[in-house]
Amino acid sequence: MRRHIATATAILIAMPLACLLLCPVRTGADTTGQIESPTATPIKHVVVIFQENISFDHYFGTYPYAANPPGEPPFTAAPDTPAVNGLTGVLLRRNPNYLNKKNGAGAVNPFRLDRSQAATADQDHSYEPEQRAADAGLMDLFPLAVGAPDRPPKAPPGPALTKGLTMGYYDGNTVTALWNYAQRFAMSDNSYGTTFGPSTPGAINLVSGQTNGVSAVRNGTSVVTAGGNGSLTLIEDPDPVGDVCSSPTEAQASMSGRNIGNLLTRARVTWGWFEGGFNLSIINPDGTTGCERTTTSTITHVNSTDYLAHHEPFQYYASTANPTHARPSSVMAIGHNGDGANHQYDTEDFFAAVRAGNFPAVSFLKAPAFEDGHAGYSDPLDEQTFLVKVINFLEQQPGWSSTAVVIAYDDSDGWYDHQMGPIVNQSTGSADALTGQGFCGNGATALPGVKPGTRHAQGRCGYGPRLPLLVISPWAKRNFVDHTVTDQTSIIRFIEDNWLHGQRIGQGSFDGIANSIDNVFDFENSHLGRLFLDPVTGEPAKQDTGNGE
């Protein structure tokens, strides 16, 4: 393997650098004569499953200890399981949110949500309220700032019927698959949203690390804030301008600047964003099709649209958009340059491509909405079904030995987390409130905007809330908890280091200051393990470790 990497790297270095980065792509799909992209590590395929709206404490606050009541899938940790920075001691018994009477009836301690409470109300996760919840690091205003109650009969009497619902958490009896993946593979307890705010800023940060540079806004300006030097920064959830599925009456926006897709395309690295519902020609069992394809969850009983335009970050950039949802010319064209789909596909296209032996080097997966984990219309049990389906599938593929699956999240949904992240970019705009009205930080750090004249782009207060991050791979450290400070752009930094010789997006992207996720890997000792789980219970279904483990 090392000889192959060295040979391919030598060929790449021999190419003129200007051509590597700037030569135009072919007009037809580049599916012939493709060589395997050289990589800096044994990882040849990264699959980023980008889920919705979960704080670290909401899923892993009591990890690795579960209550194990009768009737719920049990979880028992391995004896050598490392501790996490979670909910222990006074955080459970005399939490700052319980002690802060400003929270009113929502002034409660963290409490366990059981498996029957998988369906909950959505919390507030807007840019400014999330900062107010942190209360300058005291982390004690979550019910007041972002809490939203459930309504009977969904929840039994108690804190779930107050704004204190934000203090609820699950354990390994509900998010069983995720806890089992953490046991066998690697996770982080120190990873954050790049900035504060809801789904769209999180998705944009994942692919570009830069929410400044909004180039157009329609149907209102509440989704942006002044970024300085006449620029605009995205802080809320508009639909992308031009997407045929964008709402004509809701706010829309488009972005300028570069994203990771631009870099991968120039380097001829195969890649794609695969989102549930993107293929408008499919007819669902309920007869819905096009932009109105819907699914009703058997857990939440909510009928939700499969494709949500504001979850598709590449649609905001003209260079990577597929506004008509054009279909790829063939299964073998998926992931390659020059095809009309422009690297934007349906999740079903991912499965089809991998089955056909056309496994893209870099794949971003977005579940159909009912399986993306977003409270209100999705839930941890539907989410588990999607995660297990994808990972069980990949573990059966010939390419599994060189694959890494990253499970990451776009934002916290406003769910309580006790750990405030480091302030790596201060902001002093009207939408900020982390360290005082109009303030985030003390002015010690400043990242620029997309345009060179924007020396300090406002509206990018970060890091934001702490989020789960897991890596499932034969090369992941086993039963490992990483404490390295990372954020959403740490994922693209790893991609840049692995395929692009450390090239960065630039233009003020957070990838320039982020740590990589590489500490979760051990590239000297692959355990080549597989963990097949039951998608319903999250428990081990069968095991084929590949090396007698």
C-alpha positions as CSV (number, residue, x, y, z in Angstrom):
1,M,0.0,0.0,0.0
2,R,2.8,2.4,0.9
3,R,4.5,1.7,-2.5
4,H,1.3,2.5,-4.3
5,I,0.8,5.7,-2.4
6,A,4.4,6.8,-3.0
7,T,4.1,6.1,-6.8
8,A,0.8,7.9,-7.2
9,T,2.1,10.9,-5.1
10,A,5.2,11.2,-7.3
11,I,2.9,11.3,-10.4
12,L,0.8,14.0,-8.8
13,I,3.8,16.1,-7.8
14,A,5.1,15.9,-11.3
15,M,2.0,17.7,-12.6
16,P,2.2,21.5,-12.7
17,L,0.7,22.9,-9.5
18,A,-1.3,25.5,-11.5
19,C,-2.9,22.8,-13.6
20,L,-3.7,20.7,-10.5
21,L,-5.7,23.5,-9.0
22,L,-7.0,25.5,-12.0
23,C,-7.2,23.4,-15.2
24,P,-10.8,23.2,-16.4
25,V,-12.7,19.9,-16.1
26,R,-14.0,18.0,-19.0
27,T,-17.4,18.7,-20.4
28,G,-18.4,15.0,-20.2
29,A,-18.4,12.9,-17.0
30,D,-14.8,12.0,-16.2
31,T,-15.3,8.3,-15.7
32,T,-12.6,6.8,-17.9
33,G,-9.0,6.5,-17.1
34,Q,-9.6,7.5,-13.5
35,I,-6.8,6.6,-11.1
36,E,-7.2,6.1,-7.4
37,S,-6.6,9.4,-5.8
38,P,-3.4,9.3,-3.7
39,T,-4.0,9.8,0.0
40,A,-1.7,10.7,2.9
41,T,-3.3,7.9,5.0
42,P,-4.7,4.4,4.4
43,I,-8.2,6.0,4.2
44,K,-9.4,6.0,0.6
45,H,-13.1,6.7,1.3
46,V,-14.6,9.1,3.8
47,V,-18.3,9.0,4.4
48,V,-19.6,11.9,6.5
49,I,-23.1,11.2,7.8
50,F,-24.4,14.7,8.7
51,Q,-27.3,14.5,11.1
52,E,-29.4,17.1,12.8
53,N,-29.8,19.0,16.1
54,I,-28.1,17.1,19.0
55,S,-25.9,18.4,21.8
56,F,-23.3,16.1,23.2
57,D,-24.9,15.9,26.6
58,H,-28.3,15.1,25.0
59,Y,-26.9,11.8,23.7
60,F,-23.8,11.1,25.7
61,G,-24.2,13.0,29.0
62,T,-24.1,9.8,31.1
63,Y,-21.9,7.7,28.8
64,P,-21.0,4.9,29.4
65,Y,-23.6,4.3,32.2
66,A,-27.2,3.5,31.2
67,A,-30.2,3.0,33.5
68,N,-31.1,-0.4,31.9
69,P,-34.8,-0.5,32.9
70,P,-36.8,-3.5,31.9
71,G,-38.2,-3.5,28.4
72,E,-35.4,-1.3,26.9
73,P,-32.4,-2.6,25.0
74,P,-29.7,-3.0,27.7
75,F,-26.2,-1.4,27.5
76,T,-23.2,-2.5,29.6
77,A,-19.9,-0.8,29.0
78,A,-16.6,-2.6,28.6
79,P,-14.5,-2.5,31.7
80,D,-11.8,-0.3,30.1
81,T,-14.2,2.3,28.7
82,P,-12.7,5.8,29.2
83,A,-14.7,8.5,30.9
84,V,-16.2,11.5,29.1
85,N,-16.7,15.1,30.1
86,G,-20.4,14.4,30.8
87,L,-23.2,14.9,33.4
88,T,-21.9,13.8,36.8
89,G,-22.1,14.9,40.4
90,V,-23.6,18.3,41.0
91,L,-24.4,18.7,37.3
92,L,-27.1,16.1,37.9
93,R,-28.1,17.0,41.5
94,R,-27.7,20.8,41.7
95,N,-27.4,22.0,38.1
96,P,-26.9,25.7,37.5
97,N,-30.1,25.8,35.4
98,Y,-32.0,24.3,38.4
99,L,-30.5,26.9,40.7
100,N,-31.2,29.9,38.4
101,K,-34.7,31.0,39.2
102,K,-34.8,33.1,36.0
103,N,-35.8,29.8,34.4
104,G,-39.1,29.7,36.2
105,A,-40.9,26.4,36.0
106,G,-38.2,25.2,33.7
107,A,-35.5,25.4,36.5
108,V,-34.9,21.7,36.6
109,N,-31.9,19.3,36.8
110,P,-31.0,17.2,33.8
111,F,-33.4,14.2,33.6
112,R,-33.5,11.0,31.6
113,L,-35.8,10.6,28.7
114,D,-36.7,7.0,28.2
115,R,-37.2,5.1,24.9
116,S,-41.0,5.8,25.0
117,Q,-40.1,9.5,24.9
118,A,-38.1,9.4,21.7
119,A,-40.5,11.9,20.0
120,T,-40.1,15.3,21.6
121,A,-40.7,18.9,20.8
122,D,-38.1,20.9,18.9
123,Q,-36.1,23.4,21.0
124,D,-34.9,26.9,19.9
125,H,-31.5,26.9,18.2
126,S,-31.2,30.3,16.7
127,Y,-27.9,32.3,16.7
128,E,-28.6,34.8,19.4
129,P,-30.8,32.6,21.8
130,E,-28.1,29.9,21.9
131,Q,-25.6,32.5,23.0
132,R,-27.9,33.8,25.7
133,A,-28.3,30.2,27.0
134,A,-24.6,30.0,27.5
135,D,-24.8,33.2,29.7
136,A,-21.1,34.1,29.4
137,G,-20.0,30.6,30.3
138,L,-22.3,30.0,33.3
139,M,-24.3,27.7,31.0
140,D,-27.4,28.3,33.2
141,L,-30.1,30.0,31.0
142,F,-31.1,27.1,28.7
143,P,-34.8,26.8,29.7
144,L,-35.3,30.6,29.6
145,A,-33.4,31.2,26.4
146,V,-34.0,28.1,24.2
147,G,-36.4,25.7,26.0
148,A,-39.7,24.6,24.5
149,P,-42.2,22.3,26.3
150,D,-43.8,19.1,25.1
151,R,-47.6,18.8,25.2
152,P,-49.6,16.0,26.8
153,P,-50.2,13.3,26.1
154,K,-46.8,13.1,24.4
155,A,-45.0,13.6,27.7
156,P,-45.9,12.4,31.2
157,P,-46.3,15.1,33.9
158,G,-43.0,16.6,34.9
159,P,-40.2,18.7,33.5
160,A,-40.9,17.6,29.9
161,L,-44.1,19.7,30.0
162,T,-42.1,22.8,30.9
163,K,-39.3,24.7,29.1
164,G,-37.1,22.5,31.2
165,L,-37.5,19.9,28.4
166,T,-34.2,21.3,27.1
167,M,-32.5,19.6,30.1
168,G,-33.6,16.1,28.9
169,Y,-31.1,13.5,27.8
170,Y,-31.0,10.0,26.4
171,D,-28.8,7.1,27.4
172,G,-27.6,3.9,25.8
173,N,-31.1,2.3,26.2
174,T,-32.4,4.7,23.5
175,V,-29.3,5.8,21.5
176,T,-28.1,2.3,21.7
177,A,-26.4,2.0,18.3
178,L,-24.4,5.2,18.9
179,W,-23.2,4.0,22.3
180,N,-22.2,0.6,20.8
181,Y,-20.3,2.3,18.0
182,A,-18.5,4.4,20.6
183,Q,-17.5,1.2,22.4
184,R,-16.0,-0.5,19.4
185,F,-14.6,2.6,17.6
186,A,-13.8,6.2,18.5
187,M,-15.7,9.3,19.6
188,S,-14.9,12.9,20.7
189,D,-16.2,14.7,23.8
190,N,-14.7,18.0,22.8
191,S,-16.1,18.9,19.4
192,Y,-18.2,22.0,18.7
193,G,-20.3,23.7,16.1
194,T,-18.1,26.1,14.2
195,T,-20.5,28.9,15.1
196,F,-23.8,29.3,16.9
197,G,-27.1,28.9,15.1
198,P,-29.3,26.5,13.3
199,S,-29.1,23.9,10.5
200,T,-28.0,26.0,7.5
201,P,-25.0,27.8,9.1
202,G,-23.9,24.4,10.4
203,A,-24.1,22.8,7.0
204,I,-22.4,25.8,5.4
205,N,-19.6,25.6,8.0
206,L,-19.2,21.9,7.2
207,V,-18.4,22.5,3.6
208,S,-16.8,26.0,3.6
209,G,-16.0,27.1,7.2
210,Q,-17.3,30.5,6.2
211,T,-20.8,31.9,6.8
212,N,-19.8,35.4,5.7
213,G,-20.2,36.3,2.0
214,V,-23.9,36.1,1.4
215,S,-24.3,37.2,-2.2
216,A,-28.1,37.4,-2.4
217,V,-31.1,37.5,0.0
218,R,-34.8,37.2,-0.9
219,N,-38.0,37.5,1.0
220,G,-36.6,39.3,4.1
221,T,-33.3,39.9,5.8
222,S,-33.8,38.3,9.2
223,V,-31.6,35.3,8.1
224,V,-28.5,37.5,7.8
225,T,-26.6,40.0,9.9
226,A,-24.2,42.8,9.0
227,G,-20.8,41.2,8.5
228,G,-18.8,44.4,8.2
229,N,-17.4,46.3,5.2
230,G,-20.9,46.1,3.6
231,S,-20.9,42.3,3.7
232,L,-23.6,40.0,5.0
233,T,-23.2,36.9,7.2
234,L,-25.7,34.0,7.3
235,I,-27.1,33.2,10.8
236,E,-30.4,31.5,10.2
237,D,-32.2,29.0,7.8
238,P,-33.0,30.4,4.4
239,D,-33.6,28.1,1.4
240,P,-31.0,28.3,-1.4
241,V,-31.8,30.7,-4.2
242,G,-32.5,28.8,-7.4
243,D,-33.3,25.4,-6.0
244,V,-36.6,24.2,-7.5
245,C,-37.6,22.9,-4.1
246,S,-37.0,26.2,-2.3
247,S,-40.1,27.8,-0.9
248,P,-41.2,30.8,-3.0
249,T,-42.5,32.6,0.1
250,E,-39.8,31.8,2.6
251,A,-36.4,33.5,2.9
252,Q,-33.8,32.5,0.4
253,A,-30.1,33.2,0.1
254,S,-27.0,32.3,-1.9
255,M,-23.3,32.3,-0.9
256,S,-20.1,33.5,-2.5
257,G,-16.6,32.1,-1.9
258,R,-15.1,28.6,-2.1
259,N,-16.1,25.3,-0.6
260,I,-14.5,21.9,-0.2
261,G,-16.3,20.7,-3.3
262,N,-14.4,23.3,-5.4
263,L,-11.1,22.0,-4.1
264,L,-12.0,18.3,-4.7
265,T,-13.3,19.0,-8.2
266,R,-10.1,20.8,-9.2
267,A,-8.0,18.0,-7.9
268,R,-10.2,15.4,-9.7
269,V,-11.1,13.7,-6.4
270,T,-14.4,11.9,-6.7
271,W,-17.0,13.3,-4.3
272,G,-20.7,14.0,-3.8
273,W,-23.4,15.2,-1.5
274,F,-26.2,12.6,-1.2
275,E,-29.5,13.8,0.4
276,G,-32.7,11.9,0.9
277,G,-35.5,13.1,-1.4
278,F,-33.2,14.8,-3.9
279,N,-34.3,12.6,-6.8
280,L,-37.6,14.2,-7.8
281,S,-38.7,11.3,-10.1
282,I,-39.1,8.8,-7.3
283,I,-42.7,8.1,-6.1
284,N,-43.0,7.2,-2.4
285,P,-45.4,4.5,-1.1
286,D,-47.8,7.2,-0.1
287,G,-48.0,8.4,-3.7
288,T,-46.0,11.6,-3.1
289,T,-43.2,12.6,-5.5
290,G,-41.1,15.6,-6.7
291,C,-40.3,18.2,-4.1
292,E,-43.3,17.0,-2.1
293,R,-42.1,13.5,-1.4
294,T,-43.0,12.8,2.2
295,T,-42.7,10.1,4.8
296,T,-44.7,9.6,8.0
297,S,-42.6,8.4,10.9
298,T,-44.0,5.6,12.9
299,I,-42.4,7.1,16.0
300,T,-43.3,10.8,15.8
301,H,-46.4,10.3,13.6
302,V,-45.3,13.4,11.7
303,N,-45.6,13.6,8.0
304,S,-42.4,15.4,6.8
305,T,-40.9,16.2,3.4
306,D,-38.0,14.0,2.6
307,Y,-35.9,16.7,1.1
308,L,-35.3,20.0,3.0
309,A,-33.6,22.5,0.8
310,H,-32.0,24.4,3.6
311,H,-30.1,21.3,4.6
312,E,-28.2,21.1,1.3
313,P,-25.2,23.4,1.6
314,F,-23.7,23.0,-1.9
315,Q,-27.0,24.3,-3.4
316,Y,-26.1,27.8,-2.0
317,Y,-23.0,28.1,-4.3
318,A,-23.4,28.5,-8.1
319,S,-20.3,26.5,-8.6
320,T,-21.6,23.4,-6.9
321,A,-25.3,23.7,-7.2
322,N,-27.7,21.4,-9.1
323,P,-30.8,23.6,-9.0
324,T,-33.0,21.4,-11.1
325,H,-32.0,18.2,-9.3
326,A,-30.7,16.9,-12.7
327,R,-30.0,13.1,-12.5
328,P,-26.5,11.7,-13.1
329,S,-26.0,10.3,-16.6
330,S,-25.2,6.9,-15.2
331,V,-24.3,5.1,-12.0
332,M,-20.7,5.2,-13.1
333,A,-20.8,9.0,-13.5
334,I,-21.7,9.5,-9.8
335,G,-19.0,11.4,-8.0
336,H,-17.1,12.3,-11.2
337,N,-16.5,15.7,-12.8
338,G,-18.5,17.0,-15.8
339,D,-21.8,15.3,-15.2
340,G,-25.0,17.3,-15.2
341,A,-25.7,16.4,-11.6
342,N,-22.7,18.4,-10.5
343,H,-21.9,16.1,-7.6
344,Q,-25.4,16.6,-6.0
345,Y,-27.4,13.3,-5.6
346,D,-30.0,11.3,-3.7
347,T,-29.0,9.0,-0.9
348,E,-30.2,6.1,-3.0
349,D,-27.5,7.1,-5.6
350,F,-24.8,6.5,-3.0
351,F,-25.9,2.9,-2.4
352,A,-26.2,2.3,-6.1
353,A,-22.8,3.7,-6.9
354,V,-21.0,1.8,-4.1
355,R,-22.8,-1.5,-5.2
356,A,-21.5,-0.8,-8.7
357,G,-18.0,-0.5,-7.5
358,N,-18.0,3.3,-8.0
359,F,-17.3,4.3,-4.4
360,P,-16.5,8.1,-4.3
361,A,-13.5,9.2,-2.3
362,V,-15.5,11.8,-0.3
363,S,-19.2,11.3,0.3
364,F,-21.5,13.5,2.4
365,L,-24.8,11.7,3.4
366,K,-28.0,13.5,4.5
367,A,-30.8,11.2,5.7
368,P,-34.4,11.8,4.6
369,A,-35.8,14.3,7.0
370,F,-37.7,11.8,9.1
371,E,-34.5,9.9,9.8
372,D,-32.1,12.9,10.4
373,G,-32.6,13.1,14.2
374,H,-34.2,16.6,14.3
375,A,-36.6,16.8,17.2
376,G,-40.2,17.7,16.2
377,Y,-40.3,15.6,13.0
378,S,-37.6,13.0,13.6
379,D,-36.2,11.2,16.7
380,P,-33.3,9.0,17.8
381,L,-35.0,5.7,16.9
382,D,-35.7,6.7,13.3
383,E,-32.2,8.2,13.1
384,Q,-30.7,4.9,14.4
385,T,-32.4,3.0,11.6
386,F,-30.6,5.2,9.0
387,L,-27.2,5.1,10.7
388,V,-27.2,1.4,11.1
389,K,-28.4,0.8,7.5
390,V,-25.6,2.8,6.1
391,I,-22.8,1.4,8.3
392,N,-24.0,-2.2,8.0
393,F,-24.0,-1.8,4.3
394,L,-20.5,-0.3,4.2
395,E,-19.0,-2.9,6.4
396,Q,-20.0,-5.5,3.8
397,Q,-18.2,-3.8,1.0
398,P,-14.7,-4.7,-0.4
399,G,-13.6,-1.1,0.3
400,W,-14.4,-1.3,4.0
401,S,-10.7,-1.8,4.9
402,S,-9.9,1.7,3.6
403,T,-13.1,3.5,4.8
404,A,-13.9,5.9,7.6
405,V,-17.4,6.9,8.5
406,V,-17.8,10.2,10.4
407,I,-21.1,10.8,12.2
408,A,-21.4,14.5,12.9
409,Y,-24.2,17.1,13.6
410,D,-25.2,20.5,12.3
411,D,-26.3,22.1,15.5
412,S,-27.4,21.4,19.1
413,D,-31.2,22.2,18.6
414,G,-30.8,24.1,21.9
415,W,-30.5,20.9,23.9
416,Y,-28.6,21.6,27.1
417,D,-24.9,21.0,27.2
418,H,-22.8,22.0,30.2
419,Q,-19.5,22.6,28.4
420,M,-18.9,26.0,26.7
421,G,-16.4,25.9,23.8
422,P,-13.4,28.1,23.4
423,I,-14.1,31.5,21.7
424,V,-11.8,31.3,18.7
425,N,-13.6,34.1,16.8
426,Q,-15.1,37.1,18.5
427,S,-18.0,39.0,17.1
428,T,-19.5,42.3,18.0
429,G,-22.8,42.6,16.2
430,S,-26.4,43.3,17.1
431,A,-27.2,39.5,16.9
432,D,-24.5,38.6,19.5
433,A,-25.1,38.1,23.2
434,L,-22.6,35.5,24.5
435,T,-20.6,37.8,26.8
436,G,-23.0,40.7,26.9
437,Q,-25.5,42.4,24.5
438,G,-23.8,42.8,21.2
439,F,-20.7,41.0,22.3
440,C,-19.1,37.6,21.7
441,G,-15.6,37.5,23.2
442,N,-13.2,40.3,24.0
443,G,-11.8,41.1,20.6
444,A,-8.7,39.0,20.9
445,T,-9.3,36.9,17.7
446,A,-10.7,37.9,14.3
447,L,-11.3,35.9,11.2
448,P,-11.7,37.7,7.9
449,G,-14.6,37.5,5.5
450,V,-14.8,36.3,1.9
451,K,-13.7,39.6,0.4
452,P,-10.2,40.7,1.3
453,G,-11.4,44.1,2.6
454,T,-13.5,42.4,5.3
455,R,-10.8,42.0,7.8
456,H,-13.1,40.8,10.6
457,A,-16.4,39.2,9.6
458,Q,-19.1,39.7,12.1
459,G,-21.9,37.2,12.8
460,R,-19.5,34.3,13.2
461,C,-19.4,33.9,17.0
462,G,-17.7,30.6,17.7
463,Y,-17.1,28.0,18.6
464,G,-20.7,27.2,19.2
465,P,-22.4,24.4,21.2
466,R,-20.7,21.0,21.9
467,L,-21.9,18.3,19.5
468,P,-21.4,14.5,19.2
469,L,-18.7,13.3,16.8
470,L,-18.0,9.6,16.1
471,V,-15.6,7.9,13.7
472,I,-16.3,4.3,12.6
473,S,-13.4,2.7,10.7
474,P,-11.0,-0.3,10.8
475,W,-8.4,2.4,11.5
476,A,-10.2,4.1,14.4
477,K,-8.8,3.7,17.8
478,R,-10.9,1.2,19.8
479,N,-13.1,2.3,22.6
480,F,-11.4,5.7,22.5
481,V,-12.5,9.1,23.6
482,D,-10.7,12.0,21.9
483,H,-10.4,15.2,24.0
484,T,-8.8,17.3,21.2
485,V,-10.7,20.5,20.5
486,T,-12.3,20.1,17.1
487,D,-15.2,21.7,15.2
488,Q,-17.2,21.0,12.1
489,T,-14.4,22.2,9.9
490,S,-12.0,19.7,11.4
491,I,-13.7,17.1,9.2
492,I,-12.8,19.0,6.0
493,R,-9.3,19.7,7.3
494,F,-8.8,15.9,7.5
495,I,-10.1,15.7,3.9
496,E,-7.8,18.5,2.8
497,D,-4.8,16.8,4.5
498,N,-5.6,13.3,3.1
499,W,-6.4,14.2,-0.5
500,L,-5.2,17.8,-1.1
501,H,-1.7,18.0,0.4
502,G,-3.0,20.3,3.1
503,Q,-4.5,22.9,0.8
504,R,-7.0,25.1,2.6
505,I,-10.2,26.9,1.5
506,G,-8.8,30.3,2.6
507,Q,-11.0,33.4,2.6
508,G,-11.3,33.3,6.4
509,S,-12.5,29.7,6.6
510,F,-12.3,28.1,10.0
511,D,-10.4,25.2,8.5
512,G,-7.3,27.3,8.7
513,I,-7.4,27.3,12.5
514,A,-9.1,24.0,13.2
515,N,-7.4,20.8,14.6
516,S,-7.9,17.7,12.4
517,I,-9.9,14.7,13.5
518,D,-6.8,12.6,12.9
519,N,-6.2,11.8,16.6
520,V,-9.1,9.3,16.5
521,F,-7.1,7.1,14.1
522,D,-4.2,4.7,14.6
523,F,-2.7,4.2,11.1
524,E,-0.1,1.8,12.4
525,N,-2.6,-0.8,13.7
526,S,-5.8,-1.5,11.8
527,H,-8.1,-3.9,13.7
528,L,-10.2,-4.4,10.6
529,G,-13.2,-4.9,12.8
530,R,-16.9,-4.9,11.8
531,L,-19.8,-4.4,14.1
532,F,-23.2,-5.2,12.6
533,L,-26.1,-3.8,14.6
534,D,-29.9,-4.4,14.7
535,P,-31.4,-1.2,13.2
536,V,-34.4,-1.4,15.6
537,T,-32.7,-2.1,18.9
538,G,-29.2,-0.8,18.2
539,E,-27.8,-4.0,19.7
540,P,-25.2,-6.2,18.0
541,A,-26.9,-8.4,15.5
542,K,-23.9,-10.4,14.3
543,Q,-20.2,-9.9,14.3
544,D,-17.6,-10.5,11.6
545,T,-14.5,-8.9,12.8
546,G,-12.4,-10.1,9.9
547,N,-9.4,-10.9,12.1
548,G,-10.7,-13.3,14.7
549,E,-11.5,-10.8,17.4
